Amino acid sequence: MTIASTLIERTPLFGRMFAVDKSTGLEEINAWPALMIMASFIWLAVAGLLGLVMPATQIFNLDSDLFYTTLTLHGAALAFPFTFQLMIGVGLHRAGGCVGKPITGWLPAVTFCALNLGAALLTVAVLLGFKVSLIVMFPLPLVGAKMGIWSMSTVVLGFTGIYLVLATMILFYPILILRMLFTGTKRADLVLSPRSLNDPGMLGMTLAALTLLIAGLPLVAVGTTLLAALYGAIPMSLAAWAAEPVVFQYAFFIFAHNLMEAMALMVISAMYATLPLYLADGTRKLFSDRIANAALWILLLTSLTSFLHHFITLFPNQPAALAYWGNLMSWGTGIGAALSIFTVLATVWQHGLRPEPGIIAVLAGFMLYILDGASAVVTSNVAWAFQLHGTMWQSGHTMTVLVAMSMMWLGVLYHHYPVITGRRLDPTMGMWSVRLFGIGAVGAALSMLAGGAAGMPRRFADWNQEGWMLYGHLILVFGLILGASLAVYALAMLRSRAIGEASPGGPQPVPA
Protein backbone atom coordinates (compact mmCIF):
# COMPACT_ATOMS: atom_id res chain seq x y z
CA MET A 1 0.00 0.00 0.00
CA THR A 2 1.36 3.43 -0.93
CA ILE A 3 1.64 6.40 1.41
CA ALA A 4 -0.98 8.20 -0.67
CA SER A 5 -3.50 5.36 -0.29
CA THR A 6 -2.89 5.27 3.45
CA LEU A 7 -3.46 9.03 3.79
CA ILE A 8 -6.73 8.73 1.89
CA GLU A 9 -7.99 5.90 4.09
CA ARG A 10 -7.16 7.83 7.26
CA THR A 11 -8.99 10.98 6.17
CA PRO A 12 -12.51 11.23 7.64
CA LEU A 13 -15.46 11.50 5.22
CA PHE A 14 -13.43 12.54 2.17
CA GLY A 15 -11.42 9.33 2.42
CA ARG A 16 -14.63 7.36 1.84
CA MET A 17 -15.16 9.22 -1.43
CA PHE A 18 -11.74 8.47 -2.88
CA ALA A 19 -10.61 5.15 -1.38
CA VAL A 20 -8.34 3.60 -4.02
CA ASP A 21 -9.21 0.26 -5.65
CA LYS A 22 -6.21 -2.03 -5.04
CA SER A 23 -7.62 -5.11 -6.74
CA THR A 24 -6.78 -4.04 -10.30
CA GLY A 25 -3.04 -3.60 -9.97
CA LEU A 26 -3.37 0.05 -10.93
CA GLU A 27 -2.59 1.58 -7.53
CA GLU A 28 0.63 3.07 -8.92
CA ILE A 29 -1.33 5.36 -11.23
CA ASN A 30 -4.37 5.74 -8.97
CA ALA A 31 -3.02 6.62 -5.53
CA TRP A 32 -1.31 10.01 -5.83
CA PRO A 33 -3.92 11.40 -8.25
CA ALA A 34 -6.67 10.25 -5.88
CA LEU A 35 -4.97 11.97 -2.93
CA MET A 36 -4.63 15.20 -4.90
CA ILE A 37 -8.25 15.08 -6.03
CA MET A 38 -9.39 14.39 -2.47
CA ALA A 39 -7.36 17.35 -1.18
CA SER A 40 -8.87 19.57 -3.88
CA PHE A 41 -12.37 18.67 -2.64
CA ILE A 42 -11.41 19.60 0.91
CA TRP A 43 -10.24 23.00 -0.32
CA LEU A 44 -13.42 23.28 -2.40
CA ALA A 45 -15.50 22.89 0.75
CA VAL A 46 -13.48 25.67 2.39
CA ALA A 47 -13.76 27.94 -0.68
CA GLY A 48 -17.51 27.29 -0.95
CA LEU A 49 -18.22 28.26 2.63
CA LEU A 50 -16.12 31.40 2.29
CA GLY A 51 -17.93 32.26 -0.93
CA LEU A 52 -21.21 32.33 0.97
CA VAL A 53 -19.77 34.46 3.77
CA MET A 54 -18.83 37.30 1.38
CA PRO A 55 -22.36 38.35 0.37
CA ALA A 56 -23.56 37.61 3.90
CA THR A 57 -21.15 40.23 5.28
CA GLN A 58 -22.70 42.75 2.89
CA ILE A 59 -26.34 41.80 3.47
CA PHE A 60 -26.05 41.83 7.26
CA ASN A 61 -23.64 44.82 7.44
CA LEU A 62 -20.89 42.84 9.15
CA ASP A 63 -17.34 44.09 9.68
CA SER A 64 -15.74 45.01 6.33
CA ASP A 65 -12.50 43.39 7.52
CA LEU A 66 -14.32 40.05 7.47
CA PHE A 67 -15.35 40.68 3.87
CA TYR A 68 -11.78 41.33 2.71
CA THR A 69 -10.46 38.34 4.65
CA THR A 70 -13.00 35.94 3.16
CA LEU A 71 -12.58 37.48 -0.30
CA THR A 72 -8.83 36.81 -0.28
CA LEU A 73 -9.21 33.32 1.15
CA HIS A 74 -12.05 32.38 -1.22
CA GLY A 75 -10.17 33.47 -4.33
CA ALA A 76 -6.94 31.77 -3.32
CA ALA A 77 -8.59 28.48 -2.28
CA LEU A 78 -10.77 28.28 -5.39
CA ALA A 79 -7.97 29.03 -7.84
CA PHE A 80 -5.00 27.03 -6.64
CA PRO A 81 -5.55 24.18 -4.17
CA PHE A 82 -8.96 23.37 -5.70
CA THR A 83 -9.08 24.06 -9.45
CA PHE A 84 -5.39 23.63 -10.20
CA GLN A 85 -4.99 20.64 -7.91
CA LEU A 86 -8.09 18.97 -9.40
CA MET A 87 -6.50 19.45 -12.83
CA ILE A 88 -3.22 17.97 -11.59
CA GLY A 89 -4.89 14.90 -10.12
CA VAL A 90 -7.15 14.07 -13.05
CA GLY A 91 -4.49 15.05 -15.60
CA LEU A 92 -1.85 12.84 -14.01
CA HIS A 93 -4.22 9.89 -13.92
CA ARG A 94 -5.07 10.40 -17.58
CA ALA A 95 -1.40 10.70 -18.54
CA GLY A 96 -0.43 7.61 -16.57
CA GLY A 97 -3.11 5.50 -18.26
CA CYS A 98 -2.17 6.78 -21.72
CA VAL A 99 1.60 6.26 -21.55
CA GLY A 100 1.70 3.38 -19.06
CA LYS A 101 3.99 5.07 -16.54
CA PRO A 102 3.62 4.84 -12.74
CA ILE A 103 2.98 8.03 -10.73
CA THR A 104 5.33 7.24 -7.88
CA GLY A 105 8.50 8.52 -6.25
CA TRP A 106 9.49 11.82 -4.69
CA LEU A 107 8.20 14.19 -7.38
CA PRO A 108 4.44 13.48 -6.96
CA ALA A 109 4.95 13.71 -3.19
CA VAL A 110 6.74 17.06 -3.45
CA THR A 111 4.07 18.34 -5.84
CA PHE A 112 1.29 17.43 -3.40
CA CYS A 113 3.08 18.71 -0.30
CA ALA A 114 4.28 22.00 -1.78
CA LEU A 115 0.88 22.96 -3.17
CA ASN A 116 -1.10 22.15 -0.04
CA LEU A 117 1.50 23.43 2.42
CA GLY A 118 1.82 26.64 0.44
CA ALA A 119 -1.95 27.13 0.39
CA ALA A 120 -2.10 26.46 4.14
CA LEU A 121 0.67 28.99 4.89
CA LEU A 122 -1.04 31.63 2.76
CA THR A 123 -4.30 30.92 4.60
CA VAL A 124 -2.62 31.47 7.97
CA ALA A 125 -1.06 34.70 6.70
CA VAL A 126 -4.43 35.99 5.51
CA LEU A 127 -6.02 35.16 8.86
CA LEU A 128 -3.22 37.19 10.46
CA GLY A 129 -4.17 40.19 8.33
CA PHE A 130 -2.37 39.72 4.98
CA LYS A 131 -5.08 40.66 2.46
CA VAL A 132 -4.03 40.72 -1.18
CA SER A 133 -5.93 39.86 -4.32
CA LEU A 134 -5.08 37.09 -6.79
CA ILE A 135 -3.28 39.86 -8.70
CA VAL A 136 -0.38 40.46 -6.32
CA MET A 137 0.49 44.10 -6.99
CA PHE A 138 4.06 44.55 -5.77
CA PRO A 139 5.18 46.44 -3.69
CA LEU A 140 1.73 46.84 -2.06
CA PRO A 141 2.37 43.93 0.39
CA LEU A 142 5.44 45.80 1.69
CA VAL A 143 3.53 49.09 1.74
CA GLY A 144 0.87 47.39 3.90
CA ALA A 145 3.56 46.34 6.35
CA LYS A 146 5.11 49.83 6.42
CA MET A 147 1.68 51.32 7.19
CA GLY A 148 1.06 48.83 9.98
CA ILE A 149 -1.88 47.12 8.24
CA TRP A 150 -0.11 43.77 8.65
CA SER A 151 3.26 42.76 10.06
CA MET A 152 6.43 42.08 8.09
CA SER A 153 6.51 38.54 9.42
CA THR A 154 3.05 38.07 7.93
CA VAL A 155 4.39 39.25 4.56
CA VAL A 156 7.19 36.69 4.78
CA LEU A 157 4.74 33.95 5.72
CA GLY A 158 2.34 34.88 2.92
CA PHE A 159 5.10 35.12 0.32
CA THR A 160 6.45 31.74 1.42
CA GLY A 161 3.04 30.19 0.82
CA ILE A 162 2.67 31.92 -2.55
CA TYR A 163 6.18 30.80 -3.55
CA LEU A 164 5.44 27.14 -2.76
CA VAL A 165 2.22 27.28 -4.77
CA LEU A 166 4.02 28.92 -7.70
CA ALA A 167 6.86 26.38 -7.51
CA THR A 168 4.28 23.62 -7.84
CA MET A 169 2.59 25.17 -10.85
CA ILE A 170 5.75 26.32 -12.64
CA LEU A 171 8.27 23.60 -11.79
CA PHE A 172 7.09 20.46 -10.01
CA TYR A 173 3.92 19.66 -11.98
CA PRO A 174 5.23 20.51 -15.48
CA ILE A 175 8.45 18.56 -14.86
CA LEU A 176 6.40 15.62 -13.55
CA ILE A 177 4.20 15.57 -16.66
CA LEU A 178 7.08 16.01 -19.10
CA ARG A 179 9.09 13.30 -17.34
CA MET A 180 6.18 10.89 -17.65
CA LEU A 181 5.65 11.70 -21.33
CA PHE A 182 9.27 11.59 -22.50
CA THR A 183 11.26 9.42 -20.10
CA GLY A 184 10.92 6.08 -18.34
CA THR A 185 9.80 2.68 -19.53
CA LYS A 186 6.23 1.98 -20.56
CA ARG A 187 4.59 -0.83 -18.61
CA ALA A 188 1.93 -2.79 -20.43
CA ASP A 189 0.08 -3.54 -17.17
CA LEU A 190 -0.49 0.20 -16.60
CA VAL A 191 -1.66 1.11 -20.11
CA LEU A 192 -5.40 1.78 -20.12
CA SER A 193 -5.71 3.47 -23.51
CA PRO A 194 -2.47 4.13 -25.43
CA ARG A 195 -2.12 7.50 -27.12
CA SER A 196 0.69 9.22 -29.01
CA LEU A 197 1.72 12.89 -28.88
CA ASN A 198 -0.04 13.41 -32.23
CA ASP A 199 -3.35 12.79 -30.48
CA PRO A 200 -5.06 16.09 -29.54
CA GLY A 201 -5.64 14.80 -26.02
CA MET A 202 -1.89 14.36 -25.48
CA LEU A 203 -0.71 17.35 -27.51
CA GLY A 204 -2.71 19.80 -25.40
CA MET A 205 -1.32 18.32 -22.19
CA THR A 206 2.25 18.66 -23.49
CA LEU A 207 1.76 22.25 -24.68
CA ALA A 208 0.17 23.19 -21.35
CA ALA A 209 3.09 21.81 -19.33
CA LEU A 210 5.63 23.61 -21.52
CA THR A 211 3.64 26.86 -21.27
CA LEU A 212 3.63 26.72 -17.47
CA LEU A 213 7.35 25.99 -17.34
CA ILE A 214 8.54 28.56 -19.89
CA ALA A 215 6.13 31.40 -19.02
CA GLY A 216 6.76 30.88 -15.31
CA LEU A 217 10.57 30.93 -15.26
CA PRO A 218 10.84 34.77 -15.13
CA LEU A 219 8.53 34.79 -12.10
CA VAL A 220 10.59 32.03 -10.45
CA ALA A 221 13.70 34.20 -10.83
CA VAL A 222 11.94 37.28 -9.43
CA GLY A 223 10.16 35.37 -6.65
CA THR A 224 13.27 33.47 -5.54
CA THR A 225 15.26 36.72 -5.33
CA LEU A 226 12.57 38.50 -3.31
CA LEU A 227 12.01 35.58 -0.95
CA ALA A 228 15.75 35.24 -0.34
CA ALA A 229 15.86 38.96 0.54
CA LEU A 230 12.82 38.70 2.82
CA TYR A 231 14.50 35.85 4.72
CA GLY A 232 17.76 37.81 4.94
CA ALA A 233 19.73 35.35 2.82
CA ILE A 234 20.81 38.20 0.56
CA PRO A 235 20.84 41.97 1.14
CA MET A 236 17.67 43.72 0.03
CA SER A 237 19.83 45.93 -2.20
CA LEU A 238 20.64 42.89 -4.33
CA ALA A 239 16.92 42.26 -4.77
CA ALA A 240 16.15 45.83 -5.82
CA TRP A 241 15.87 44.86 -9.50
CA ALA A 242 13.19 42.26 -8.66
CA ALA A 243 11.30 44.76 -6.51
CA GLU A 244 10.89 47.20 -9.37
CA PRO A 245 7.16 47.34 -10.19
CA VAL A 246 7.81 47.09 -13.92
CA VAL A 247 9.88 43.92 -13.46
CA PHE A 248 7.54 42.25 -10.97
CA GLN A 249 4.31 43.06 -12.77
CA TYR A 250 5.50 41.92 -16.17
CA ALA A 251 6.93 38.69 -14.74
CA PHE A 252 3.73 38.13 -12.79
CA PHE A 253 1.35 38.72 -15.69
CA ILE A 254 3.41 36.73 -18.18
CA PHE A 255 2.80 33.75 -15.93
CA ALA A 256 -0.60 34.52 -14.41
CA HIS A 257 -2.32 35.10 -17.74
CA ASN A 258 -0.61 32.12 -19.35
CA LEU A 259 -1.58 30.00 -16.34
CA MET A 260 -5.21 30.44 -17.37
CA GLU A 261 -4.31 29.70 -20.99
CA ALA A 262 -2.34 26.60 -20.00
CA MET A 263 -5.26 25.34 -17.95
CA ALA A 264 -7.50 25.97 -20.96
CA LEU A 265 -5.16 23.94 -23.20
CA MET A 266 -5.16 21.15 -20.65
CA VAL A 267 -8.92 21.01 -20.20
CA ILE A 268 -9.65 21.26 -23.95
CA SER A 269 -7.22 18.40 -24.54
CA ALA A 270 -9.07 16.40 -21.88
CA MET A 271 -12.33 17.14 -23.68
CA TYR A 272 -10.82 15.97 -26.97
CA ALA A 273 -9.72 12.76 -25.26
CA THR A 274 -13.00 12.07 -23.43
CA LEU A 275 -15.59 12.99 -26.08
CA PRO A 276 -14.78 10.09 -28.47
CA LEU A 277 -15.39 7.59 -25.67
CA TYR A 278 -19.05 8.61 -25.50
CA LEU A 279 -19.94 8.66 -29.19
CA ALA A 280 -23.12 6.77 -29.96
CA ASP A 281 -21.75 4.72 -32.87
CA GLY A 282 -18.64 3.57 -30.98
CA THR A 283 -16.14 5.06 -33.44
CA ARG A 284 -14.03 6.67 -30.66
CA LYS A 285 -12.68 9.28 -33.10
CA LEU A 286 -12.93 13.05 -33.41
CA PHE A 287 -14.25 14.58 -36.62
CA SER A 288 -10.71 15.77 -37.42
CA ASP A 289 -7.54 15.42 -35.35
CA ARG A 290 -5.84 17.97 -37.62
CA ILE A 291 -8.42 20.67 -36.91
CA ALA A 292 -8.30 19.88 -33.20
CA ASN A 293 -4.50 20.11 -33.14
CA ALA A 294 -4.60 23.34 -35.17
CA ALA A 295 -6.97 24.82 -32.58
CA LEU A 296 -4.53 23.96 -29.79
CA TRP A 297 -1.58 25.53 -31.60
CA ILE A 298 -3.56 28.69 -32.36
CA LEU A 299 -4.66 28.97 -28.74
CA LEU A 300 -1.05 28.57 -27.64
CA LEU A 301 0.46 31.11 -30.03
CA THR A 302 -2.19 33.79 -29.59
CA SER A 303 -2.38 33.49 -25.82
CA LEU A 304 1.33 33.88 -25.12
CA THR A 305 1.32 37.68 -25.51
CA SER A 306 -2.33 38.46 -24.90
CA PHE A 307 -1.44 39.34 -21.27
CA LEU A 308 -0.30 42.75 -22.57
CA HIS A 309 -3.90 43.99 -22.69
CA HIS A 310 -3.92 44.24 -18.87
CA PHE A 311 -1.31 46.97 -18.63
CA ILE A 312 -3.27 49.82 -20.16
CA THR A 313 -4.92 50.41 -16.76
CA LEU A 314 -2.08 49.34 -14.45
CA PHE A 315 1.16 50.90 -13.30
CA PRO A 316 3.66 50.61 -14.89
CA ASN A 317 1.82 51.66 -18.01
CA GLN A 318 3.17 50.82 -21.44
CA PRO A 319 3.03 52.09 -25.03
CA ALA A 320 -0.51 51.82 -26.34
CA ALA A 321 0.72 49.71 -29.26
CA LEU A 322 1.53 46.84 -26.91
CA ALA A 323 -1.89 47.02 -25.29
CA TYR A 324 -3.51 46.93 -28.74
CA TRP A 325 -1.33 43.93 -29.60
CA GLY A 326 -2.60 42.18 -26.48
CA ASN A 327 -6.14 43.04 -27.54
CA LEU A 328 -5.49 41.60 -31.03
CA MET A 329 -4.06 38.38 -29.59
CA SER A 330 -7.06 38.05 -27.27
CA TRP A 331 -9.33 38.19 -30.30
CA GLY A 332 -7.01 35.67 -31.96
CA THR A 333 -7.71 33.13 -29.25
CA GLY A 334 -11.29 33.21 -30.50
CA ILE A 335 -10.11 31.54 -33.72
CA GLY A 336 -8.80 28.58 -31.75
CA ALA A 337 -11.99 28.49 -29.70
CA ALA A 338 -14.10 28.57 -32.90
CA LEU A 339 -12.17 25.63 -34.34
CA SER A 340 -12.67 23.73 -31.07
CA ILE A 341 -16.41 24.46 -31.15
CA PHE A 342 -16.58 23.26 -34.76
CA THR A 343 -14.68 20.06 -33.94
CA VAL A 344 -16.96 19.22 -31.02
CA LEU A 345 -20.20 19.96 -32.89
CA ALA A 346 -19.08 18.16 -36.05
CA THR A 347 -18.02 15.11 -34.03
CA VAL A 348 -21.36 14.89 -32.21
CA TRP A 349 -23.29 15.55 -35.46
CA GLN A 350 -21.40 12.84 -37.31
CA HIS A 351 -21.37 10.12 -34.65
CA GLY A 352 -24.07 10.97 -32.09
CA LEU A 353 -23.56 11.11 -28.34
CA ARG A 354 -24.36 8.93 -25.35
CA PRO A 355 -25.60 11.63 -22.92
CA GLU A 356 -23.97 10.43 -19.69
CA PRO A 357 -23.35 12.89 -16.85
CA GLY A 358 -19.58 13.08 -17.21
CA ILE A 359 -19.49 14.11 -20.85
CA ILE A 360 -22.50 16.41 -20.44
CA ALA A 361 -20.61 18.20 -17.64
CA VAL A 362 -17.54 18.50 -19.88
CA LEU A 363 -19.55 19.98 -22.75
CA ALA A 364 -21.54 22.30 -20.45
CA GLY A 365 -18.29 23.50 -18.89
CA PHE A 366 -16.91 24.13 -22.37
CA MET A 367 -19.96 26.27 -23.20
CA LEU A 368 -19.39 28.24 -20.00
CA TYR A 369 -15.74 28.63 -20.96
CA ILE A 370 -16.81 30.13 -24.31
CA LEU A 371 -19.08 32.57 -22.44
CA ASP A 372 -16.13 33.55 -20.29
CA GLY A 373 -13.95 33.98 -23.36
CA ALA A 374 -16.46 36.45 -24.76
CA SER A 375 -16.35 38.49 -21.52
CA ALA A 376 -12.53 38.41 -21.61
CA VAL A 377 -12.40 39.71 -25.17
CA VAL A 378 -14.56 42.66 -24.10
CA THR A 379 -12.16 43.74 -21.35
CA SER A 380 -9.13 43.12 -23.56
CA ASN A 381 -10.31 46.11 -25.60
CA VAL A 382 -8.37 49.19 -24.51
CA ALA A 383 -11.41 51.48 -24.37
CA TRP A 384 -13.55 49.01 -22.44
CA ALA A 385 -10.69 48.12 -20.10
CA PHE A 386 -10.78 51.62 -18.61
CA GLN A 387 -14.47 51.17 -17.85
CA LEU A 388 -14.55 47.55 -16.66
CA HIS A 389 -11.11 46.43 -15.46
CA GLY A 390 -11.67 47.58 -11.89
CA THR A 391 -15.27 46.36 -11.62
CA MET A 392 -17.10 43.14 -10.85
CA TRP A 393 -16.95 42.41 -14.58
CA GLN A 394 -13.32 41.39 -14.13
CA SER A 395 -14.19 39.39 -11.01
CA GLY A 396 -16.94 37.67 -12.99
CA HIS A 397 -14.46 36.87 -15.76
CA THR A 398 -11.95 35.39 -13.29
CA MET A 399 -14.61 33.42 -11.43
CA THR A 400 -16.21 32.13 -14.61
CA VAL A 401 -13.02 30.76 -16.10
CA LEU A 402 -12.25 28.91 -12.86
CA VAL A 403 -15.79 27.55 -12.54
CA ALA A 404 -15.91 26.54 -16.22
CA MET A 405 -12.66 24.62 -15.95
CA SER A 406 -13.79 23.09 -12.66
CA MET A 407 -17.00 21.87 -14.28
CA MET A 408 -15.07 20.29 -17.13
CA TRP A 409 -12.61 18.59 -14.79
CA LEU A 410 -15.45 17.34 -12.59
CA GLY A 411 -16.94 15.82 -15.74
CA VAL A 412 -13.65 14.14 -16.66
CA LEU A 413 -13.34 12.95 -13.05
CA TYR A 414 -16.80 11.37 -13.36
CA HIS A 415 -15.34 9.25 -16.16
CA HIS A 416 -12.12 8.35 -14.30
CA TYR A 417 -13.77 7.71 -10.93
CA PRO A 418 -14.62 4.01 -11.52
CA VAL A 419 -11.02 3.17 -12.46
CA ILE A 420 -9.59 5.01 -9.46
CA THR A 421 -12.00 3.68 -6.86
CA GLY A 422 -13.63 0.59 -8.39
CA ARG A 423 -17.01 2.19 -7.79
CA ARG A 424 -19.56 3.79 -10.09
CA LEU A 425 -21.50 6.99 -9.50
CA ASP A 426 -25.27 7.11 -9.72
CA PRO A 427 -26.07 8.65 -13.15
CA THR A 428 -29.35 10.18 -11.90
CA MET A 429 -27.55 12.08 -9.14
CA GLY A 430 -24.82 12.91 -11.63
CA MET A 431 -27.27 14.56 -14.01
CA TRP A 432 -28.89 16.54 -11.20
CA SER A 433 -25.44 17.79 -10.19
CA VAL A 434 -24.75 18.88 -13.78
CA ARG A 435 -28.09 20.69 -14.10
CA LEU A 436 -27.68 22.57 -10.82
CA PHE A 437 -24.06 23.39 -11.57
CA GLY A 438 -24.98 24.80 -14.98
CA ILE A 439 -27.76 26.99 -13.57
CA GLY A 440 -25.64 28.24 -10.67
CA ALA A 441 -22.53 28.88 -12.76
CA VAL A 442 -24.26 30.75 -15.59
CA GLY A 443 -26.39 32.73 -13.15
CA ALA A 444 -23.45 33.75 -10.97
CA ALA A 445 -21.37 34.67 -14.04
CA LEU A 446 -24.07 36.84 -15.58
CA SER A 447 -24.82 38.48 -12.23
CA MET A 448 -21.18 39.48 -11.74
CA LEU A 449 -20.83 40.68 -15.33
CA ALA A 450 -24.05 42.69 -15.05
CA GLY A 451 -22.86 44.23 -11.78
CA GLY A 452 -19.59 45.23 -13.42
CA ALA A 453 -21.40 46.74 -16.39
CA ALA A 454 -23.45 48.79 -13.90
CA GLY A 455 -20.24 50.12 -12.31
CA MET A 456 -20.08 47.84 -9.25
CA PRO A 457 -16.42 47.86 -8.13
CA ARG A 458 -14.54 44.70 -7.25
CA ARG A 459 -12.93 44.21 -3.83
CA PHE A 460 -15.36 46.73 -2.34
CA ALA A 461 -17.05 46.15 1.02
CA ASP A 462 -20.13 48.37 0.65
CA TRP A 463 -22.53 47.02 -1.96
CA ASN A 464 -25.42 49.13 -0.67
CA GLN A 465 -24.15 52.13 -2.60
CA GLU A 466 -25.83 52.81 -5.93
CA GLY A 467 -28.15 49.78 -5.56
CA TRP A 468 -25.41 47.18 -6.04
CA MET A 469 -26.91 44.92 -3.38
CA LEU A 470 -29.30 43.57 -6.03
CA TYR A 471 -26.33 41.92 -7.73
CA GLY A 472 -25.09 40.72 -4.36
CA HIS A 473 -28.39 38.95 -3.72
CA LEU A 474 -28.27 37.34 -7.17
CA ILE A 475 -24.69 36.18 -6.61
CA LEU A 476 -25.71 34.64 -3.29
CA VAL A 477 -28.73 32.83 -4.76
CA PHE A 478 -26.79 31.35 -7.67
CA GLY A 479 -23.89 30.59 -5.34
CA LEU A 480 -26.23 28.53 -3.18
CA ILE A 481 -27.35 26.62 -6.30
CA LEU A 482 -23.70 25.98 -7.16
CA GLY A 483 -23.13 24.72 -3.64
CA ALA A 484 -26.14 22.42 -3.90
CA SER A 485 -24.76 20.93 -7.13
CA LEU A 486 -21.43 20.16 -5.49
CA ALA A 487 -23.19 18.69 -2.46
CA VAL A 488 -25.10 16.35 -4.79
CA TYR A 489 -21.82 15.38 -6.49
CA ALA A 490 -20.20 14.65 -3.11
CA LEU A 491 -23.25 12.66 -2.00
CA ALA A 492 -23.06 10.61 -5.20
CA MET A 493 -19.46 9.72 -4.36
CA LEU A 494 -20.40 8.77 -0.80
CA ARG A 495 -23.18 6.54 -2.13
CA SER A 496 -21.15 5.07 -5.00
CA ARG A 497 -21.36 1.32 -5.36
CA ALA A 498 -18.93 -1.33 -6.59
CA ILE A 499 -18.93 -1.55 -10.38
CA GLY A 500 -20.21 -5.11 -10.55
CA GLU A 501 -22.98 -4.35 -8.06
CA ALA A 502 -23.99 -1.02 -9.59
CA SER A 503 -23.64 -1.91 -13.25
CA PRO A 504 -24.48 -5.52 -14.25
CA GLY A 505 -23.15 -4.86 -17.74
CA GLY A 506 -19.62 -4.35 -16.44
CA PRO A 507 -17.39 -1.36 -15.81
CA GLN A 508 -17.48 1.95 -17.61
CA PRO A 509 -14.97 2.60 -20.43
CA VAL A 510 -11.41 3.00 -19.17
CA PRO A 511 -9.97 6.49 -19.10
CA ALA A 512 -8.07 7.79 -22.11
Buried (B, 14 or more C-beta within 10 A) or exposed (E): EBEBBBBBEEBEEBBBBBBBBBEEEBBBBBBBBBBBBBBBBBBBBBBBBBBBBBBBBBBEEBEEEBBBBBBBBBBBBBBBBBBBBBBBBBBBBBBBBBBBBBBBEEBBBBBBEBBBBBBBBBBEBBEBBBBBBBBBBBBBBBEBBEEEBBBEEBBBBBBBBBBBBBBBBBBBBBBBBBBBBEEEEEBEEBBBBEBEEEBBBBBBBBBBBBBBBBBBBBBBBBBBBBBBBBEEEBEEEEBEEBBBBEBBBBBBBBBBBBBBBBBBBBBBBBBBBBBBBBBEEEEBBBBBBEBBBBBBBBBBEBBBBBBBBBBBBBEEEBEEEBBBBBBBBBBBBBBBBEBBBBBBEBBBEBBBBEEBBBBBBBBBBBBBBBBBBEBBBBBBBBEBBEBBBBBBBBBBBBBBBBBBBBBBBBBBBBBBBBBBBBBBBBBEBBBBBBBBBBBBBBBBBBBBBBBBBBBBBBBBBEBEEEEBBBBBBBBBBBBBBBBBBBBBBBBBBEEBEBBEEBBEEEBBBBBB
